[in-house]
Amino acid sequence: MATLAFVITGAPVLLHQVGQPLAIAFCLTTACFIVIYCERAVPIVVLVSLLFQTMFVAMASPYAEQFSDLDAAKAYNFITTVGFWLTMMARLVLGWDRVSPFVLRMILATSCILGLAGIFFLLGLPLDFRGSTIYMRNIGLPVLLFQICLLVASRHELAMRQTAVLLLALMVACGYVELLAIRTWLDFTNGWTYWGLASAAMRQGADFDRDARATGIVVGDTIDFLTTGLLNSSLLGDLHIRVVRLQGPNFHPISFGYALAIFSAFVAVHGRFLLPLAAIPLLLVVGAKGALALLLLALAYCLVSRFYQGILMPIGLAVVLVLYAAFIFYTGLQIGDFHVLGLIGGIRGFLGNPAGHTLGAGGNLSTNFAGIDWSKYQHEGATDIAVESAAGVLLYQMGVAGIAVIAIYLWLARTAWRLFRNLHAPALALTTVLIATMLVNGLFQEEAWFAPLALGLILAFAGLTFGAVDRRVVSLIQDAKRSPAPNSLAAMT
């Protein structure tokens, strides 16, 4: 199945060189075919496409004239995911597949997110077609991943532990090759061309030359472009430690960091520790502080939950997360951190218009980010638009409806914890802490909620976990109904 997943991931990028309609048709056709004839392969295809598609895009980058030409090729994993989701929803609606009340309730609740976002998407289309489309995808994709994985796992027994180990091993291997032989990695992936196009686009930003004058750091070649301070933090600037920031096979450091952290946590709670230990040094070089905090909190929470499952566990988690958020906010406010300024700007925009400004208003991906005058906002103590904060952007764009979206995510975390107290499955405790921590990370990072390998990956694992629980419970109930012994059901419960 892994080979199939890589073929389906790389083929659309190759077909894109022939014609985009052909590549789109391939994505949708293969998605429909796999759901009908090999549905248990869907999760690994989705995960591989999210993790490795950009590597194939980079390999094809010599055919692009500018960095924006690669955007269309990066969209094929989303098109494939939509193909999976549409086919599965059609089967569900037409009654070809029966699901339990638990699964149906999960689908209906998360579909509310799609409905709410869809309203603001339609309102935003006339104002900013591109921006509203991007944020509809960013908000909707985690829900699609959750529902797809939930449905598949509720019907099939999946080897997700082995799959997670395999994919984490591949990511760790890619990370160490990039760390120890960066030039070989760039040669293999055509990274020289890919990052050359990316740096050319960034050099056009208004703050590029200004930052070079302020820091005294001149960006020459691709290695310089990828070099940053330790943990990518100004708080450690006095150490003067410079590292080549790892980008991973998905060519994005924050997403790579979250993928390493989430897969490491999933593998660790199932008793495999060597790979997670090997991933931690990579996380330090990636410089994804939120991902590192996510991993450490998840491991600590799951360890304690093995011995205690009382009410103090969720309360303690909430207290730790509040202190964590307060620390980041306070320190960020002291140094004029962009993420804190963006959060304040988003909240101010929400308070000024609680009904919302529509999708595409504000946000890193629909704003001329390179043209933002950060020195002005640092002087004023806030931005006048929502940027750099997923929570700020969501509230700014969707208003009160954004609070409903957050509430549904919290409901998923609460459901996972309630199930864990009864079933004691480690993956359920992990689901609780991952969702809760990622929601807090979203206060200070737009990628936390809107990058597919962040909240999207967590919800994919949540769907797999809930689906496996549902399948097991349904199986126990069916066995109990078939058993003539009066004490069988009591023994199983």
N, C-alpha and C positions, 0 to 999 in steps of 0.2 A: 504493500500500500504506500510506503514511503516513496518508492520509485515512481509510482503513478502520480503521487502528489507533486513531485518535482517536475515531471513531464507537463502536467497541467498548469503548473506555475510558469514554466519557461516558455511553453509553446505560444501563448498569446503575444508575448514580447517579440518573438521571432516573426509571427504572422503579421504583427503591426508594421513591419518593414515592407510587407507586400500590400497591405491595405487595412485600415482600421475596421471597416465593416466586417471583414473576414475574421479578424481577431475577436470582435464582439460576438459574432455568431458562434465562434468556437467556444467561448466562455459559457454562453447560455445553453448551447446544445450539450456540451459535456456535463454541465451542472445538472441539467434535467436527466440525462442518461445515468449519472452516478446515483442520484436520489432514487431512481426507479429500480436500478439493477444492483447497486452496491452501496446502499445507504450508510453502512457502517464505516465507509471510507471518508465520509463527508468531513468529520472533525479534523483528521490529519491533513486533508487537502487544504482546509481553511487555515490551519495553523502554519503549514509550510508556506502557503502563499503570503501570509502576513509577515513571516520572518525573512523569507529569502527572495521575494519578487524583485525588490530594488537592486539586488545583486545582479540579476539578469538584465535589469534596465541599465545598470552601469556598464555591463559588458557590451550593450548595444549603443552606448553613448557616442561612439565615433560617428554614428550616422546622424547625430543631431547637430544643428548649427548654433543653438543657444539652449540654455538650461530649461527654459519654459517648454521647449519641444518635447521634453521627457515626461511632462505631466500626464499626457494622455496614456502613455505606456504604464504609468504607475497606477492607473485606475482599474486595471483588469482584475486584480484580486477582489476589488469591491463589486465589480460586475458579476464575477463568479459567485460571490457570496449572495448577492441579490438573486441570482439564478437558483441557487440552492433554496433560499427562503421562499421564493415565489412558488416553486414546485412543491415544497413541503406544505405550504399554506393551502395550495389548491387541493392537495390530497386531503388535508384536514377538513376544509370547508365542504368538499364534495362527499365527505363521509367515508372515504377509502380507508382512513386510519381512525381507530378509536383511541382516545386518551382518557386517562383517569381524571376525576374532578380536580385533583391537586395540580396536575399539569395544565389543565384548561384554565384554572384560576391564575396560575403563573403567566400564561400567555396573555390572558385578558388584561391583567394588571400592567404588564410591561408594554402591551400594545397602547395603553393610555399615553405613554411617553411619545410613541410615534404619532398618535393623534394630536396631542398638544403641539408638538414640534411642527407637524404638518400645517396646522393653522397659521403659525407664525412664518413658516416657509412661504406659504401662498401670499401672505401679506407683504413679505419682503421681496418677492420676485420682481415686481415692477420697479422697486427702488434699487436693488443690487442683485442682478440675476446670479452672477458668479458667487458672490459672498453668501447669499441665502442658500444656494445649492451646496456649497462647501459645508456650511454648518448644519444643514439638514442631514448630510452624510455623516458628519462627526457625531451628532447626537443620536442618529438612528442606528449606526453600525453596531455599537455595543448591544443594543436590543436585538438586532438580527442575529448576532453571534450567540446570545443567550438562548433565544428561542430555537435556533437550529440545533445547538448542542443538547438542549433539554429534550427535544423530540427524539433525536437519534439515540441518546443514552437511555431514554425511557423504553425504547423498543429493542435495543441490542446490548449485549454484553461486550464492552470495549476494553481493549488492553491499553488503557490510558496511562498506567504507571510506566509500562515499557516504552510507550510512545513519548511520554514526557522525558524519560531518561535519554532516549535517542536524540531528541531535538535539543535538549540541554547540552548533551555531549557535542553535537555539531556546533552549537553556538560557542561553547567554551573553546573548541578547537579553532574556530574562526577567530575568536578573540585573541588567543595566544599567538596565532600566526601573524595577526595584525600588530600585536604588541612587540613581538620579537623579530619580525621580518617585514616591516611596514612596506618596504619597496617591493618585495616579492608579492605581497598582498595587493598592492596597487597595480602591479603588472598583470596579475592574474585576473583581476576584476575590471580592468580598464579604468581604475580609480583615478589615474592621472587626468584622463580626459573628463571624467565625470566631475571631479572637484575643480578642474580648470574652468569648466562651464559655470559651476556654482559660484566660484570666487569671482569670476567676471561679472556675474549678476550682482553680487554683494558689493563689489567695488563701486558700483554706480550709486550706492546709498550715500545720503548726505553726511552721515556721521563717520564714514570710513576713514577719511583723511584726518578728521578731527580727533578720532580715537588714537590714530597712529601718532599724532603730535603730542597728545596728552600722556600716552603711555611710553612713548619712545620705542615701541615695538613695530617694526616694519614687516609687513607680510610680503615675502618674496615668492617662494614656490609653494607647492601643495602641502609639503610638510609644515611649513610656517603657518599656512592657513588652518591646519588641524591642531596646532599647538596652543595650549592654554595653561592657566595656572592650576595647581593641585586642587582637586575637587571643584574646579571652576568657580571659586569663591574668593571675593575680595577680602574676606575675613582672614584668609591665609596668605594674603599678598606679601606680608613681611618676610615669609619664608623664601620667597623668590625661587620656588620650585616650579619648573615648566615641564609639562608632559604632553606627548602627542595623544590627544583625546581619541579614544577608540570609538569608531562609528558602527562596527558590527556589520553583519551581512545585510541588514536593512538600511545601512548608511544614515543612521540618525542616532546620536549618542543617548538622548533621553529615552527613546523607545527601546534601544538596545539594553540600556540599564534596567528598565522596567521588565523587559522580557527575561533577562537573566535572573532578576529578583523573584519574579512570580514563578517561573519554572523551578528555581532553586528551592523556594518554599514548598511547592507542591511535592517535589521529589523528596525533600528532607522529612516532611511529616509522614511519608510512607516508608521511612527507614533507610533511605539512601543518603549518605552524608559526604562522600568523597567529592562528587561533582559540585554540590553547593559550596564546599570549602574551596574548590578550585575556581569557582566563579567570583568569590569575594575580592581577590586582588584585581580582577578585571573591573569590578564595580568601582573600585577606588580610582582606577585610571580613567574610566568613563566619566567620573565626576558627577554622577547622577545622585545627588544627596537624598532626594525624595525616594528613589528606588532603594537605596541602602537602608534608609530608615524603615521603609516598608518591610524589607526582608527581616531586619532585626526585631521589629515589633511583632511580626507574624510568628517568627520562631519562638520568641519569648512567650507569647500568648498561648500558642499551641502546646508548649511544654508545660505551662502551669495548668492548662485545661485538662491535662492527662490525670491530674491528681485532685482537681477541685472544679466543680461545675455549678457552683452556687450563684446567687444573685450578684455577689461582689465582682464576678468576672466581667459582665458587661459594664457595670458601674466603674470598675477600675479602668477598663479600656477607655471609657468616655473621659475620665479624669486625666489619664495620660495623654490622650489626644488633644484635650483642651490645653494642657500645659505645653505640649509640643507646638500647637498652633500659636499660642501666646508668645512663646520664645521666638519663633520665626518672625512673627509680626513685629515684636519689639525690636529685635536686632535689625530687621530689615528697615524699619522706620528710622533707626539711628543712622544708617548709612545711605538712605535714599534708594533702597533696592527697588528695581523696576517692578517686580512682582507685587510687592506691597502697595506701591503707588497705583498700579493697575487695579488691584482689588478695591482700594478706596475709591478710585474713579468709577468702577462698576457699581459699587454700593450707592454712591451719590447719584449716579444715573438712574438706578432702580428707585431710589426714594423720590427723585424728581418726576418719574413716570412709572408707577408701579404696574401699569398695564403692559409695559414692554415696548421696545423700539423695533421689533421684528428681527428675524434671523438675518445675519449679514451686517447688522449695525454694530460697529466696533469689532473687536477681536483681532488677533494677530494675523489671521489668514484672509481677512477682508479689508484690512487697513494698509495704507502705505507705510508699513512698519519701518522701512529704512529711513523714511522722512520724519519720524517722530523726534521732536526736540526734547530729549530726556533731561538735559540740563535745566530747561525751563520748568519741567514738571517736578524735578527734584527741589527746585527753589520754591515751587508752589505747594509741595507736599502731597500732590495727587495728580492723576491724569484727568483730562476732561472727557475721555472715552474709556471704555472697558478693554483692557489688553493685559496679557501676561498672567491672567487669573481666570481659570475655567469657571469658578463660582461667580466672579464678577461679570464675566461675559454672558453666562447663562441668565443671571438675574437682569442684566442690562437688556438682553435681547428678548427674553420671554416674560420678564416681570414676575408676577405672583405665580404664573404657571410654572416658572422655573423652580419654585419652592415645591410644587407638586411632584416634579421630576425627582428632586432630591429625596422627597419623602418615600417615593416608590423604591429607590435604591436602599434606603434605610429599612424599609419593610422586608426587602430580600435578606439583608443582613440579620434582622431580627428572626425571620423564619428559619434561617440556617442555624442560629443559636438554639432556638427552641427544639429543632430536630436533633441537634447535637446532644442536648441534655437527655434525650430519650434513647438515641441510637449510639452515641459515643463514637461516631465515625470521625476520624481526625480531619478529613477534608471539609466537613461542615464547620468545624471551629475555624479552619483556615479561611473559608469563604467569609465568615463573619468579620474577621480582623482585616482581611484584604479589602473588602468593600468599604468598611468604616475608615481605614487609614487612607485609602485612595481618595475618598471624599474630602478628607482634610487636606491632603496634598493638592487637591484641586483649588484650594483657596489661593495658593501661591504659584500655580503652574498651570498653564493652559493645556499642556500635553497630557496632564494627569487624567483628564476626563475625555479629551478629544482625540488623542492618539490611539489607534487601534490596538497597539501593543501595551497599553496601560489599562484603563478601565475596560476596554473591549476584551482584552485577554482575560482579565479577572472574571468578567461575566460569562465568557466562554467556559472557563473552568467551573464557575458556579452552575451553569446549565448542565454540564456533564455530571456534576455532583448531585444536583437535585434529581436529574433523570435516573441516575443509578439508584438513588434512594427509592424513588417511585417504583422502579422496576422490581426492586427487592421486596418492597412492602406488598405490592400487588401479587407477587409470586407467593409470598407467605399466606396471604388471604386465600388465594386459590387452593393452596395445599391444605389449608385448614378446612375449607369447604368440602374437599374430597376425602378428608380423614374421618373415619367413623369413631375414632377414639375421643371421648369427651374431654380428656385433659390435654389434647394436642395443642389447641389454640392457646391455652394458658401457658404451656411450656414454651411456645415460640414468642409470646409477648413478655 
